[in-house]
């Protein structure tokens, strides 16, 4: 009996609708996006309507929406109100007023159907309304958890029930954990090349979302009737850690029952189609770029007109005012068809500028249309290999990685045009490998089908069968880009000791095979660990291969046990290159602070203590690895830099040098740029030919090197002297070889004996006629988008865009006298004049958007940044190479030129497609006057610095200025985000200024042929070689050389090495400016160098005189004087060493001044304030003493065999600082730690 009653009560509470009733509700949904702080601008939307639900059958119900009102908000909460949007309201109401059918039974929403013309945006809004009825009520449990479908996907829900004894109503609270959904309604695009870092996410996250539903359910005979429901959804987003300030989205919706009536007549409905279940549906959401809202009808003429306008605006220099329009062009291209693309190609391909703009921007279509367009170009052959390579490279790397697109991309590997040029073929193969990597990341992860990588496996096996080294290397590099787990079996065939069959391959192929495991180190670490350890422990393998295996092994983040195995093996290692490389790598990782190395650094720290006694003092002549990094938990940002230098015992020349950088951010790791160089040919050349080389870098060593390099022709033509590759975001996109044929071709082209057949000759002829070259490149550097459903049925988007437009223009015309007749060498004895003007620069636009983005309206917070670099030039030049004279004339500064600028601000944005003119972008920061009213209530500060610093050159009529302005609202709870949110403007400009005399031009003269005693390379090398002896040889006495000889009394043997004049010219008046002359006086015991800077002009007597000499045995001195005839101010610097019999080795340094400018005194006083504190932190002993006036001195003394003493004396009655460092104590402490680990 009690069981029957219990079941009856459960049935009464279970949500349900009577098919014979009509339910009328009032619905209100609202979303706001902002920082959630008082007096800061926010944006949002609100939708209010009435909803009728009419029963059609037992489990089918009809939904109609009426009395709809749509409003937008852009202002300060509490001060501004929502504004009605009548045109958008009319558009939304026209679709929502049509009937929607849905299935419903026992608190579960089933299939939703409506007419085909209803947009997906409107259907999703209806999902947000119907989502209130998807609720599970259990009266037998107060708290329970379920995994159930909702608008956010398949997520975990936690329920709590509470019954009101008076009203007999049930209050149900539901919390949905949308951070951990199994099948989340979300899309993530643009960061496939970044590696997830779970350990970083444990320290903090950039996005956190919560959803709470509260229902009031009244039991009825038809089931639980929802009388009222309320939902609150919050999302916190930050480009850093959300703990330290964030952008907040708050979405609320409410459903209130107005009436329940009997259904008289069921409305008739037309044909309907299924639109899916309650889960949010993403259909063409990526087509709408969130940072703009434009009507996209009739796009072809708009695209053609925009390309022509942008090409014209950037024809000479970058037009920063139109660079944002490139994003609009991307948007228009994404709504065009393949037929439209062909029409545009026919219209624009005849003009070089328009053609280039179309090819550079059509790649952002990023789906099947761009692949078909490129296939048509490849088949028709109406693009050059250079154009095809650039377009395909970007198209493949920006392509949406989907199954059908992978099949289309494969076709490029078999097209004849792809193999028409070596660089184009390299690009096609490497880009396809990158596409495979992204495809497997998005679609399958580790279970990626093997068919997508099979073409690359076939290429490498074919190269192995034909023993073609280049084909094997290219295919292995592409396989490395792909990082497909199915490729491990094929890679094994190229690795000695791992392959089932014996392998004898060139070192270059083996290196490519080992490095092709780099992405698999993350995707399949256990398999890679097995392979790399097997390679590492085989002592008969080439040294380079073992070191590369060690490098890849530690990228798998091996556990402590495996690190211990490597450590034990290294203790028995005989190859010092392998030992040095491995130990330095382990030691570097032991100091790592990034989250991905959290456990590995601990294991490496133990290994270092074990290995330090044996390898802690290994020479730097051996192979080395270096890893430097840092990480900040508040920002969730860090960087890492790695440098690997691989050598072997056969040569001083490194076999391979690799440098790479990584960027850690918000739980991901992005490999920025990696550069690699191989010197197989050079190493072989030195091994065969070098005879006298002691490694001291003396002149004899350099002579031996130069002599060997002259024999480069002895290498085989197919043996590269040098190989280089570049990887960006972990993907290799370029590699090239420098071989004999290429070198001979370059030498033949630029040789002085080359004649009219040389391409350089043609370039010179064109230059004499007048040459003009222009290049513009629009490029969307990255587009990352994260789109997530909200409870209202609106898509929440977090996106980042980084677009750049780069422009280079060169116009030049030359004259040669006497003119060239038969060979290029005549240039070396001719007078050459050149007139040129041009521009080099770029405009970079960066956008970060957080808010609601649909095809009909947008609202949210948007960071907008613009960086502009503009370097224009215009000058004429005359030169004579034989006489080493150069003259340059620059026009006077006539207008302001902004060389560099950065400007950004954060806005609250509101846009809708029906009323584009009503779009609002309101700075999020309020006026300072408005803020002051709340400053006593809310803890925050207004920070508004304005700085402008200028350096004037009145003589030349120009001034260089640096200006900075920022506006910040520093809320205590928002560290560190508030540092970046607000208005910022930084600029460097050159401006005209009123000069003493009018300036027509600036004339520069350079003369480097003034001396009969040129400083030869040999003399310079010998001098550098002798410098270390100053520190090593004992002296009979320690005395400082007296002040240097004044430059006014130059030695008779002094000869000017070079002279430079920079003069402001104006008609027939006497020029003004400055002259710089350098003098060099060689001597047996001391070399003297003097530099004089003099002001030129009427009654000008300012000079700067610098006299420096180096005693070849013991000391170095420098004297600086400046002012009127070098007499106003004076400063000297001296250093010397000594090792007297019975005394300690000493190094001393002294800075002395007589008179200095006031600003230098102020700077010195500012530094003096910090000296006691810094001395304390560094461990110095401090005492007051009477020291020499106007002098700072320092000495380092070898106090004992195991310690050094450092003493610093400050001027007048100042401080004497002393520090003693016990070297033996520090060393023994390290050894004790090592022995304790053993």
Number of C-alpha atoms within 10 A of each C-alpha: 6 7 8 9 10 13 13 13 19 18 21 19 25 23 26 23 26 21 19 18 17 22 20 21 21 19 20 20 23 19 26 26 28 26 21 17 17 13 20 20 27 29 30 27 25 20 18 18 17 19 24 19 22 27 22 21 14 13 17 19 23 23 23 17 23 16 11 19 19 23 18 24 25 27 23 18 19 8 8 12 13 16 13 15 17 14 14 19 16 15 13 18 19 14 16 22 15 16 18 21 23 24 18 22 16 19 18 18 24 16 14 24 20 22 18 12 9 15 15 19 21 17 23 25 21 21 25 24 21 21 20 25 21 19 23 19 26 17 19 12 11 13 15 15 14 12 14 16 21 26 25 25 20 19 21 19 22 15 22 17 19 15 15 10 8 6 8 11 20 21 18 23 21 22 19 24 18 23 13 11 19 12 13 20 22 19 15 15 15 20 19 18 19 20 19 19 16 12 16 23 17 10 14 19 21 20 19 16 17 15 21 19 21 20 25 20 23 20 20 16 13 15 22 25 23 24 16 19 21 19 21 19 20 18 18 22 21 21 18 24 27 25 21 17 22 25 21 26 26 20 23 21 23 21 22 18 17 14 12 14 11 13 16 10 9 13 10 6 13 8 8 15 12 13 18 14 18 26 22 28 23 17 10 9 17 15 16 18 21 29 23 19 24 18 13 16 10 11 19 19 11 15 20 18 12 17 23 18 14 21 20 14 16 23 17 21 23 26 22 21 10 15 23 18 15 22 24 18 21 19 22 24 24 22 16 18 15 14 11 14 19 14 13 18 18 10 13 19 17 10 10 11 20 22 21 20 21 23 21 21 22 21 29 22 23 19 19 18 19 23 23 15 17 21 18 13 17 19 13 10 12 12 16 14 20 11 15 21 21 15 19 23 20 19 25 27 20 21 23 20 23 17 13 10 19 21 12 13 22 18 12 21 17 10 13 11 20 23 16 12 13 11 16 22 20 22 23 24 25 28 27 27 31 24 27 24 26 27 23 23 22 18 14 11 15 14 12 19 15 13 12 23 25 15 18 25 22 13 19 26 19 15 18 17 9 11 12 12 15 14 19 25 21 23 27 32 28 31 35 28 30 29 29 28 23 18 21 18 11 17 23 18 18 27 24 20 17 17 15 11 12 12 15 11 14 9 14 18 21 24 21 23 25 25 21 25 34 21 25 27 23 16 19 17 21 14 15 25 23 12 22 26 18 15 24 23 16 13 13 10 13 16 22 23 25 26 27 24 25 23 22 25 25 22 20 23 20 18 14 17 10 16 20 17 12 17 22 14 13 21 13 9 15 10 13 18 23 27 25 25 26 25 25 21 23 28 24 20 26 22 17 22 17 23 24 20 19 16 15 21 23 16 21 26 17 20 25 23 20 22 21 18 14 12 18 14 9 18 11 8 11 19 28 24 24 17 21 16 19 16 19 16 16 16 22 24 21 19 19 20 17 17 19 22 19 24 24 18 12 10 16 15 17 19 24 21 19 18 17 20 21 19 20 26 25 24 24 21 22 20 22 18 17 21 17 17 20 22 20 19 22 22 19 18 20 20 15 11 14 16 12 12 15 10 11 10 15 18 18 17 17 18 14 18 18 12 13 18 14 9 12 18 14 9 16 13 12 13 16 20 22 18 18 17 16 18 18 17 19 23 27 22 21 15 19 14 17 16 20 20 14 13 14 11 11 12 11 14 18 16 15 14 13 18 20 14 11 17 13 16 19 13 12 18 17 15 17 16 12 15 16 14 11 17 16 22 16 23 20 23 13 15 17 15 21 18 22 21 25 28 27 27 26 23 26 22 22 24 22 20 21 18 20 24 23 22 22 21 21 18 17 20 19 20 19 16 12 12 12 17 9 13 16 20 15 17 18 15 13 19 19 19 19 17 17 17 15 19 19 19 20 25 25 22 24 19 19 20 24 28 30 28 25 23 19 19 21 25 32 32 31 26 23 18 19 22 19 23 20 21 16 18 14 15 17 18 18 18 20 16 14 12 15 14 18 18 18 18 20 16 16 18 19 14 11 14 16 18 16 18 19 18 18 21 21 24 26 28 29 26 24 24 20 19 16 15 9 12 18 18 18 20 21 27 21 18 12 13 8 11 19 12 11 13 12 9 9 13 11 17 14 15 14 15 11 11 11 12 11 14 11 18 15 17 22 26 23 22 18 19 16 16 15 17 15 20 22 20 22 19 17 14 15 18 18 20 22 17 14 17 21 22 21 19 18 17 19 20 16 20 18 19 19 15 15 11 16 16 24 17 19 23 21 19 18 19 19 15 17 16 15 9 15 14 12 8 11 14 12 11 15 14 16 14 14 13 16 12 13 19 18 14 13 18 16 9 12 17 12 17 15 8 14 17 16 16 20 10 7 14 14 7 12 17 21 22 22 19 20 18 21 22 24 29 23 15 10 6 9 12 20 23 21 20 19 18 19 18 22 24 19 15 11 7 10 16 16 21 21 26 21 21 20 23 21 20 15 9 7 14 13 17 22 22 23 24 22 21 22 20 18 18 20 25 24 22 22 20 23 22 25 20 16 15 16 22 14 16 16 20 18 20 19 21 20 23 27 24 20 14 11 6 11 14 21 21 19 20 19 18 16 18 17 13 14 15 11 9 9 10 12 11 10 11 11 11 10 13 10 10 14 15 11 11 15 12 9 10 13 19 15 18 11 13 15 13 17 15 14 15 18 18 20 18 18 19 20 18 17 12 10 13 15 17 16 19 18 19 24 22 17 15 13 17 19 20 22 19 17 17 15 15 13 12 12 12 11 11 10 14 16 13 13 18 12 9 13 11
